[in-house]
Amino acid sequence: MLKTLFLVSFVSIGLSFGASNMALGELNASTQEDNATQLLLQKERSNLINSYDKQLIKVDNELTKESIWAKSYSSYLTFLSVLKELNGLEKNIDKLSKHGDSFEDKDELDALLSKQKILRQQVDLLKGAGSSPFASLLRPAVIDETPSMGNPIDIFGGYSFIKTLDSQYADYQKRESELQDMVILLRKKSKILQDLSAIDKSKDYEETLHLVQKKLERFEVALDTVKTTSAVYIKRIETIELEINKGISKQLYKLFYIGIIILVMFVIFFLLKQVVKKYITDNERFYMANKIITFVNVTLIIIIVLFNYIENASYIVTVLGFASAGIAIAMKDWFMSILGWLVIVFGGSIHVGDRIRVDMDGMKYVGDVMDISLLRITILEDITLTTILHNRRAGRIIFVPNNYVFSRMIANYSHDSLKTVWDGIDVTITFESNHKKAMYLAKEVTRKYSKGYTDITRKQLNKLRHKYSLKNTNVEPRIFSFIEPHGMQISAWYLTNAYATLTLRSVISTEIIDAFNQEDDIQIAYPTQRLFMKDKDPQTEAPKELPGELT
C-alpha cells in the first residue's frame, strides 16, 4: 500500500515538473516572437517614413517650380519679414537715440540708421504685396470700352476686340489652373505632414504643418475668389461678344444690301453706256457722254454710301461745313482743278481730240487732247513749229492741271467745228526786186495749195455764225509786204489743217522759192558781207574790193 502510494506521488511530482518545464519553454518562445514582430513593425515604420519623406520632397519640388502665385506669396512673406525686421530695428534706434551716449552706441546708431534706410527702400519696393499677397492676380484684365459698329471698317475692330477678350480670359483661366494645382499640392503636403506627425514622434512637424495649413488657407480663399470672379468675368465677356457679333451681323447685312444696290447701278449704267455707244457715232460726243455717265454713277454711289452710314443728314452738312475750310486751303489746287473740270466739260471750250497750245512756266506745248479727267488734261505732244523752234522735243505726254484754265494761256486750234488755222511764211527780197510780182506769185502759190482748206473753213465759219459774232470772215490767202532793214519782206498767210500745219508749210515754202528763182527781177535777200584786202589800187589808192561771200 505504501509502495503504491509512493509510486503515485513520484509520478505526480514528475508530471508537475514536466508541466513546469513545458510552460517555461512556451514563455520563452512567445517572447522571441514579440521581439521579431517589433523589429518588423519598426522596419515597416521606417520604410513608411522614408516613403513619406520622398513624397514630401517631390511635392516641395513641384511647389518650387516657376509660378506667379508662388512668387506673389513669396513676395508677401518677404514683405512681412522685412517689415518685422524694420519695426525691431526702429525700436533699437529709438532706444539708442535716447540712452546711447558712448562712442560705441553712436557708431552702432549710425549703422542701424543706414540699415533702416535700406529696409525702408525694400518695404517701398514690396509695398504692393503688403495688403494682400494676390491682389493683382485676383483681378482680371480691365475690359476696354466696347467699340461701336457704325461702318464696315468697324467690323475689323470688333473681331480684334473679341480676340483680345478671349486672350484675356484665357490668361485668367491659366492663372486659375495654376492656383488650383498649387492648392492640390499644398493639400497633399499637409496630408503627408499629418501622417508623418502621427507616425514619427522623434521629429516635431507641428510648426511646418501649421505654416503649410496657413498657406493653404490663403490659397484656398484665393481659389474661391478666382472661381467666382471667373464666372462673372466670362458672363460679361459673353454679353459683350454677343453685342459685338450682333453689330457685325447688322453691318454685314447692310454692306450686302448696299453692294446689291451698287451692283444694280453698275449694270444700269453699263447698259446706258451701251445704248449711248450704239446711238452716238461722234467720238467726241460719245467720250463726253461716257464721262458724264461715269461721273453721275460715282456721285450717286457716294451719296448712297454717305446716307447709309451717316444717319443724320444734317450731320453731313455740318461736317462738310467745318472740314471744307481747312480742306479748301490744304487742297486748293485740287478744288480749283475740279472746278476747272466743270468749266471745261460744261463750258465746251476744250474737247478730247482738240489740238491746243499751253503756256506753262515759260514753255509752250502743242499737242492733241487725249483725256480730260477730274484733275488734269492729258496731251500728246506733236511735231509742230513750236517744237521745232523752241522745244526741240516732241512725242511727250503732257499733264496740264485743270486749274490752268483760270491762270494760264490755253489756245485751242480746233475748237468746235473749226479744224483749220492760219499759218504764215515770210520771204525777204531785195529792194531792187519787183516786189509786186513777188506778192502776186506768193498769193498764187498759197491759193493753189490751200484751196481745199479755204473752202472747208468757209463752211465751218458759216456754222459758227449761229454761236459766235463773226465780223471778218475772209478766208482767202492774204499777202503782206513790209520794209525791213535788209529788204522787202513778203508775208504769205493761208489756211491749213490744224493737225498738219508743217506739211503744207513745207510744200508752199519750196514752191514760193522755186517761183522766185525763175524770175530775173526777183532776188531773195539774205545777210552778206564784203571783204577788203590791204593791197591798194594804183589809180585810186584804195584797197581792192573782193567779191562778197555768203555768211
ZANUVEX-954538 format. One line per 8 residues: number of its first residue (from 1); for each residue x, y, z of C-alpha. Coordinates in Angstrom, 2 decimals. Example, Ala and Ser with C-alpha at 12.3 -4.5 7.8 and 13.67 -1.06 7.14 Angstrom:
BEGIN
1	12.30 -4.50 7.80 | 13.67 -1.06 7.14 $
//
This chain:
BEGIN
1	0.00 0.00 0.00 | 2.78 2.37 0.95 | 4.69 1.28 -2.07 | 1.74 2.09 -4.28 | 1.23 5.49 -2.66 | 4.92 6.41 -3.11 | 4.76 5.43 -6.74 | 1.70 7.64 -7.33 $
9	3.37 10.61 -5.61 | 6.51 10.20 -7.64 | 4.54 10.13 -10.85 | 2.62 13.24 -9.79 | 5.81 15.15 -8.98 | 7.29 14.13 -12.33 | 4.25 15.22 -14.14 | 4.25 18.57 -12.32 $
17	7.90 19.16 -13.08 | 7.33 18.33 -16.79 | 4.42 20.69 -16.93 | 6.53 23.49 -15.43 | 9.27 22.96 -17.98 | 6.79 22.99 -20.80 | 5.27 26.30 -19.60 | 8.71 27.90 -19.34 $
25	9.53 26.85 -22.90 | 6.30 28.26 -24.16 | 7.01 31.57 -22.43 | 10.46 31.89 -24.00 | 9.06 31.19 -27.45 | 6.39 33.88 -27.04 | 8.99 36.47 -26.03 | 11.10 35.75 -29.07 $
33	8.06 36.04 -31.31 | 7.18 39.51 -29.86 | 10.69 40.75 -30.45 | 10.58 39.72 -34.10 | 7.22 41.41 -34.53 | 8.55 44.64 -33.07 | 11.54 44.56 -35.37 | 9.25 44.01 -38.33 $
41	6.99 46.87 -37.27 | 9.96 49.17 -36.82 | 11.22 48.27 -40.28 | 7.82 48.87 -41.84 | 7.51 52.19 -39.97 | 10.95 53.26 -41.18 | 10.05 52.34 -44.77 | 6.78 54.27 -44.48 $
49	8.58 57.33 -43.11 | 11.09 57.15 -45.96 | 8.24 56.90 -48.45 | 6.55 59.95 -46.93 | 9.84 61.85 -47.00 | 10.27 61.08 -50.69 | 6.70 62.20 -51.39 | 7.30 65.37 -49.39 $
57	10.48 66.13 -51.36 | 8.60 65.55 -54.61 | 5.78 67.88 -53.56 | 8.28 70.54 -52.47 | 9.99 70.31 -55.85 | 6.63 70.82 -57.55 | 5.85 73.78 -55.32 | 9.19 75.44 -56.04 $
65	8.59 75.41 -59.79 | 8.04 78.70 -61.64 | 4.60 80.04 -60.65 | 3.22 83.56 -60.41 | 1.20 82.59 -57.35 | 4.22 81.20 -55.53 | 6.23 84.30 -56.43 | 3.45 86.58 -55.21 $
73	3.16 84.72 -51.90 | 6.93 84.68 -51.50 | 6.98 88.43 -52.04 | 4.26 88.76 -49.40 | 6.25 86.74 -46.85 | 9.37 88.72 -47.68 | 7.45 91.94 -47.11 | 6.24 90.75 -43.69 $
81	9.74 89.64 -42.75 | 11.32 92.91 -43.82 | 8.58 94.91 -42.09 | 9.06 92.94 -38.86 | 12.79 93.46 -39.02 | 12.28 97.17 -39.68 | 9.97 97.55 -36.67 | 12.51 95.87 -34.39 $
89	15.28 97.99 -35.84 | 13.34 101.19 -35.25 | 12.84 100.21 -31.59 | 16.59 99.76 -31.17 | 17.21 103.08 -32.92 | 14.73 104.81 -30.63 | 16.39 103.23 -27.57 | 19.90 104.20 -28.67 $
97	18.78 107.71 -29.55 | 17.52 108.25 -26.01 | 20.09 106.40 -23.90 | 23.13 105.80 -26.08 | 25.79 108.32 -25.09 | 29.01 106.40 -25.62 | 31.05 106.40 -28.79 | 30.21 102.73 -29.42 $
105	26.49 103.49 -29.10 | 26.70 106.34 -31.61 | 28.64 104.18 -34.05 | 26.04 101.43 -33.70 | 23.28 104.02 -34.13 | 24.81 105.18 -37.44 | 24.96 101.58 -38.66 | 21.33 101.00 -37.66 $
113	20.21 104.18 -39.42 | 21.94 103.05 -42.64 | 20.28 99.66 -42.36 | 16.93 101.36 -41.67 | 17.24 103.31 -44.91 | 17.89 100.11 -46.86 | 14.97 98.30 -45.21 | 12.59 101.18 -45.94 $
121	13.57 101.05 -49.60 | 12.84 97.33 -49.64 | 9.47 97.94 -47.97 | 8.61 100.53 -50.61 | 9.50 98.07 -53.36 | 7.39 95.30 -51.77 | 4.56 97.59 -50.74 | 2.23 96.19 -53.40 $
129	2.37 92.75 -51.76 | 1.70 94.09 -48.27 | -2.07 94.39 -48.20 | -2.79 91.11 -49.97 | -0.44 88.53 -51.49 | -2.66 88.04 -54.55 | -4.26 91.46 -55.07 | -3.06 91.94 -58.65 $
137	-3.57 88.29 -59.64 | -7.15 88.08 -58.46 | -8.25 90.97 -60.67 | -8.80 90.08 -64.35 | -7.68 92.39 -67.12 | -9.73 95.55 -67.45 | -12.16 95.40 -70.38 | -11.86 98.44 -72.58 $
145	-14.81 100.35 -73.92 | -16.81 98.27 -76.35 | -16.27 99.51 -79.93 | -19.34 100.69 -81.80 | -20.32 99.12 -85.11 | -21.10 102.15 -87.27 | -19.48 101.18 -90.58 | -17.85 98.17 -92.27 $
153	-14.38 99.24 -91.15 | -15.50 98.79 -87.52 | -16.02 95.08 -88.25 | -12.25 94.54 -88.18 | -12.06 96.41 -84.88 | -14.89 94.26 -83.49 | -13.19 90.98 -84.41 | -9.93 92.28 -82.96 $
161	-11.70 93.25 -79.71 | -13.31 89.79 -79.42 | -9.90 88.20 -79.94 | -8.46 90.42 -77.21 | -11.24 89.45 -74.79 | -10.72 85.74 -75.47 | -6.99 86.16 -74.91 | -7.59 87.97 -71.61 $
169	-10.00 85.28 -70.39 | -7.60 82.51 -71.45 | -4.86 84.20 -69.45 | -7.14 84.40 -66.40 | -8.10 80.74 -66.80 | -4.42 79.86 -66.90 | -3.94 81.67 -63.60 | -6.88 79.76 -62.13 $
177	-5.43 76.44 -63.32 | -2.04 77.24 -61.79 | -3.68 78.24 -58.49 | -5.73 75.03 -58.43 | -2.56 72.99 -58.93 | -0.93 74.87 -56.07 | -3.89 74.12 -53.77 | -3.79 70.42 -54.66 $
185	-0.06 70.25 -53.91 | -0.47 72.10 -50.60 | -3.29 69.78 -49.56 | -1.11 66.80 -50.41 | 1.79 68.25 -48.45 | -0.46 68.95 -45.46 | -1.76 65.34 -45.52 | 1.81 63.98 -45.71 $
193	2.90 66.13 -42.78 | -0.10 64.97 -40.74 | 0.73 61.34 -41.44 | 4.39 61.90 -40.59 | 3.42 63.65 -37.34 | 1.32 60.64 -36.37 | 3.98 58.07 -37.28 | 7.28 59.77 -36.43 $
201	7.29 61.16 -32.88 | 11.03 61.80 -32.96 | 10.60 64.97 -35.04 | 8.37 67.98 -34.49 | 6.25 68.56 -37.60 | 3.73 70.81 -35.93 | 5.34 74.15 -36.88 | 5.87 73.16 -40.51 $
209	2.33 71.77 -40.66 | 0.96 75.00 -39.21 | 2.75 77.11 -41.83 | 1.57 74.85 -44.66 | -2.03 74.93 -43.44 | -1.92 78.71 -43.08 | -0.54 78.99 -46.62 | -3.18 76.52 -47.82 $
217	-5.95 78.62 -46.27 | -4.79 81.70 -48.14 | -4.55 79.83 -51.42 | -7.97 78.24 -50.96 | -9.55 81.63 -50.29 | -7.80 82.98 -53.39 | -9.05 80.00 -55.42 | -12.64 80.60 -54.33 $
225	-12.29 84.26 -55.27 | -10.82 83.41 -58.66 | -13.61 80.93 -59.41 | -16.29 83.47 -58.54 | -14.56 86.24 -60.48 | -14.03 83.95 -63.47 | -17.73 83.10 -63.60 | -18.71 86.78 -63.55 $
233	-15.93 87.70 -65.98 | -16.93 85.12 -68.60 | -20.57 86.22 -68.43 | -19.55 89.82 -69.02 | -17.33 88.78 -71.92 | -20.11 86.69 -73.44 | -22.51 89.64 -73.19 | -20.02 91.97 -74.87 $
241	-19.19 89.45 -77.61 | -22.89 88.88 -78.25 | -23.39 92.63 -78.65 | -20.39 92.95 -80.97 | -21.46 89.95 -83.09 | -24.91 91.44 -83.39 | -23.42 94.73 -84.60 | -21.15 92.87 -87.03 $
249	-24.10 90.93 -88.45 | -26.02 94.16 -88.88 | -23.13 95.82 -90.71 | -22.60 92.77 -92.94 | -26.27 92.77 -93.86 | -26.18 96.49 -94.59 | -22.98 96.06 -96.63 | -24.58 93.25 -98.62 $
257	-27.67 95.39 -99.18 | -25.60 98.37 -100.38 | -23.46 96.06 -102.52 | -26.58 94.78 -104.29 | -27.74 98.35 -104.92 | -24.33 99.39 -106.28 | -24.18 96.28 -108.48 | -27.62 97.09 -109.91 $
265	-26.49 100.67 -110.53 | -23.37 99.46 -112.33 | -25.49 97.19 -114.53 | -27.91 100.03 -115.33 | -25.15 102.49 -116.20 | -23.30 99.82 -118.19 | -26.41 99.25 -120.28 | -26.81 103.01 -120.61 $
273	-23.25 103.25 -121.94 | -24.01 100.55 -124.46 | -27.06 102.50 -125.65 | -25.00 105.69 -125.92 | -22.30 103.83 -127.83 | -24.90 102.49 -130.24 | -26.71 105.74 -130.98 | -23.89 108.34 -130.68 $
281	-21.46 107.88 -133.54 | -19.41 111.02 -132.99 | -16.31 110.12 -130.95 | -16.16 113.42 -129.09 | -19.80 113.32 -128.06 | -19.53 109.67 -127.08 | -16.45 110.38 -124.96 | -18.18 113.27 -123.19 $
289	-21.37 111.26 -122.64 | -19.33 108.37 -121.27 | -17.55 110.73 -118.85 | -20.82 112.24 -117.67 | -22.40 108.81 -117.12 | -19.38 107.68 -115.10 | -19.41 110.88 -113.05 | -23.13 110.55 -112.26 $
297	-22.67 106.89 -111.37 | -19.82 107.58 -108.95 | -21.66 110.55 -107.41 | -24.80 108.50 -106.76 | -22.76 105.70 -105.18 | -21.02 108.18 -102.86 | -24.37 109.70 -101.87 | -25.85 106.25 -101.17 $
305	-22.89 105.25 -99.01 | -22.93 108.53 -97.08 | -26.65 108.46 -96.34 | -26.46 104.82 -95.22 | -23.57 105.26 -92.82 | -24.37 108.74 -91.52 | -27.84 108.53 -90.02 | -28.35 112.27 -89.59 $
313	-28.18 114.03 -92.95 | -27.61 117.39 -91.28 | -24.50 115.91 -89.72 | -23.03 115.54 -93.21 | -23.63 119.21 -93.89 | -22.08 120.16 -90.55 | -19.03 118.00 -91.10 | -18.54 119.24 -94.63 $
321	-19.00 122.81 -93.46 | -16.29 122.57 -90.83 | -13.98 120.44 -92.94 | -14.33 122.44 -96.15 | -12.44 125.46 -94.81 | -9.32 123.51 -93.89 | -9.57 121.19 -96.87 | -10.07 124.11 -99.26 $
329	-6.82 125.68 -98.05 | -4.81 122.46 -97.95 | -6.16 121.17 -101.27 | -6.73 124.44 -103.07 | -5.21 123.25 -106.35 | -7.35 120.10 -106.31 | -10.55 122.03 -105.79 | -9.57 124.52 -108.47 $
337	-8.83 121.62 -110.83 | -12.25 120.09 -110.13 | -13.85 123.47 -110.73 | -11.80 123.79 -113.92 | -13.01 120.36 -115.00 | -16.61 121.52 -114.58 | -15.85 124.65 -116.63 | -14.17 122.59 -119.37 $
345	-16.83 119.88 -119.52 | -19.93 122.03 -119.31 | -18.42 125.11 -120.98 | -17.29 123.14 -124.01 | -14.12 125.16 -124.54 | -11.91 122.05 -124.84 | -12.83 118.57 -126.02 | -10.96 115.31 -126.36 $
353	-9.21 115.29 -129.72 | -8.72 119.10 -129.87 | -5.29 120.45 -130.67 | -4.29 123.00 -128.06 | -1.28 125.02 -127.01 | -0.49 125.55 -123.34 | 1.97 128.07 -121.93 | 3.45 126.59 -118.75 $
361	6.29 128.21 -116.81 | 7.86 129.82 -119.87 | 7.47 126.72 -122.05 | 4.98 126.19 -124.87 | 3.44 122.81 -125.55 | 1.32 121.98 -128.59 | -0.48 118.67 -128.84 | -3.73 116.76 -129.03 $
369	-6.00 116.26 -126.02 | -6.07 112.55 -125.13 | -8.14 112.71 -121.95 | -9.88 115.18 -119.65 | -10.02 113.73 -116.14 | -11.29 115.26 -112.94 | -7.93 116.84 -112.15 | -5.98 117.25 -115.38 $
377	-5.86 117.36 -119.15 | -3.62 114.81 -120.87 | -1.92 115.99 -124.08 | 0.13 114.08 -126.63 | 2.79 116.48 -127.92 | 3.11 116.58 -131.72 | 5.79 117.85 -134.08 | 4.84 121.45 -134.78 $
385	6.59 124.72 -135.49 | 6.70 125.35 -131.76 | 8.57 122.11 -131.10 | 10.98 122.92 -133.94 | 11.75 126.49 -132.89 | 11.51 126.22 -129.10 | 11.30 122.79 -127.52 | 13.31 120.60 -129.88 $
393	11.36 117.74 -128.39 | 8.10 116.01 -129.35 | 6.04 112.94 -128.57 | 5.87 113.60 -124.85 | 2.76 113.12 -122.70 | 1.96 116.46 -121.09 | -0.27 116.64 -118.00 | -1.95 120.02 -117.59 $
401	-3.86 120.70 -114.34 | -7.43 121.79 -114.99 | -6.97 124.90 -112.88 | -4.72 126.27 -115.64 | -7.85 127.36 -117.49 | -8.08 130.17 -114.91 | -4.43 131.19 -114.72 | -2.63 130.13 -117.91 $
409	-2.94 130.77 -121.62 | -4.57 127.81 -123.36 | -5.16 128.16 -127.10 | -7.48 125.75 -128.93 | -6.53 125.22 -132.59 | -9.58 123.06 -133.35 | -12.43 124.46 -131.28 | -15.92 123.26 -132.09 $
417	-16.24 122.56 -135.83 | -13.31 124.79 -136.82 | -10.43 122.46 -137.74 | -8.21 124.89 -139.67 | -5.80 127.64 -138.63 | -3.94 130.47 -140.31 | -0.27 129.87 -140.98 | 2.23 132.29 -142.50 $
425	5.51 132.16 -144.45 | 7.92 135.12 -144.59 | 10.32 135.63 -147.53 | 12.62 138.68 -147.82 | 13.59 140.01 -151.28 | 15.99 142.78 -152.16 | 14.87 146.37 -152.55 | 15.74 146.19 -156.26 $
433	13.39 143.23 -156.81 | 9.88 143.52 -158.27 | 8.01 143.18 -155.02 | 4.56 143.44 -156.63 | 5.31 140.44 -158.83 | 6.67 138.62 -155.79 | 3.44 139.27 -153.88 | 1.40 138.06 -156.84 $
441	3.42 134.85 -157.17 | 3.22 134.18 -153.45 | -0.55 134.64 -153.47 | -0.99 132.30 -156.44 | 1.08 129.60 -154.82 | -0.72 129.80 -151.48 | -4.15 129.97 -153.17 | -3.36 126.88 -155.21 $
449	-2.23 124.66 -152.31 | -4.60 125.91 -149.64 | -7.78 125.99 -151.71 | -9.27 122.88 -150.09 | -8.77 124.23 -146.58 | -10.15 127.60 -147.65 | -13.43 126.03 -148.77 | -13.66 123.93 -145.60 $
457	-13.09 126.98 -143.40 | -15.76 128.96 -145.21 | -18.33 126.28 -144.42 | -17.19 125.96 -140.82 | -17.41 129.70 -140.23 | -20.94 129.75 -141.57 | -21.88 127.20 -138.93 | -20.21 129.21 -136.19 $
465	-22.27 132.31 -137.03 | -25.14 130.85 -135.03 | -22.95 130.61 -131.93 | -20.48 133.49 -132.16 | -20.42 137.02 -133.57 | -18.11 136.89 -136.63 | -17.26 140.12 -138.48 | -14.26 139.30 -140.64 $
473	-14.88 136.00 -142.41 | -12.46 136.43 -145.31 | -10.82 133.04 -145.83 | -8.77 133.78 -148.98 | -4.96 133.79 -148.69 | -3.53 137.12 -147.60 | -0.25 138.62 -148.76 | 1.50 141.46 -146.95 $
481	4.73 143.34 -147.64 | 6.87 145.14 -145.09 | 10.03 147.20 -145.27 | 12.79 145.51 -143.35 | 16.43 146.61 -142.87 | 17.69 144.06 -145.39 | 14.90 144.26 -147.97 | 11.18 143.84 -148.57 $
489	9.53 141.08 -146.50 | 6.72 139.23 -148.29 | 4.41 137.58 -145.71 | 2.01 135.00 -147.13 | -0.86 133.78 -144.90 | -3.15 130.88 -145.72 | -5.48 128.41 -144.08 | -4.23 124.92 -143.31 $
497	-5.12 121.80 -141.35 | -4.72 122.44 -137.63 | -3.24 118.97 -137.18 | -0.74 119.10 -140.09 | 0.50 122.67 -140.50 | 4.10 121.70 -141.21 | 3.19 119.56 -144.22 | 1.52 122.36 -146.19 $
505	4.08 124.89 -144.91 | 6.89 122.79 -146.34 | 5.14 122.46 -149.74 | 4.28 126.16 -150.06 | 7.77 127.25 -148.93 | 9.51 125.24 -151.64 | 7.02 126.36 -154.32 | 7.49 130.06 -153.48 $
513	11.29 129.74 -153.60 | 11.07 127.97 -156.96 | 8.71 130.64 -158.32 | 11.02 133.49 -157.18 | 14.13 131.82 -158.56 | 12.54 131.57 -162.04 | 12.14 135.35 -162.20 | 15.10 137.53 -163.15 $
521	13.76 140.61 -161.42 | 13.22 138.95 -158.07 | 16.19 138.33 -155.83 | 15.92 136.76 -152.43 | 17.72 138.83 -149.84 | 19.95 137.36 -147.20 | 22.70 138.80 -145.00 | 26.03 139.30 -146.85 $
529	29.35 140.94 -146.07 | 32.20 142.42 -148.14 | 35.88 141.79 -147.63 | 38.61 144.35 -148.44 | 42.28 143.48 -148.92 | 45.15 145.72 -147.73 | 46.66 145.99 -151.24 | 45.84 149.41 -152.78 $
537	44.66 150.14 -156.30 | 47.42 152.21 -158.07 | 44.86 154.51 -159.71 | 42.57 155.16 -156.73 | 45.00 154.28 -153.93 | 42.12 152.45 -152.23 | 42.01 148.87 -151.01 | 40.99 146.35 -153.60 $
545	37.40 145.12 -153.25 | 36.84 141.39 -153.39 | 33.55 139.75 -154.30 | 31.16 139.37 -151.37 | 30.81 135.97 -149.67 | 27.81 134.49 -148.02 | 27.90 134.10 -144.29 $
//
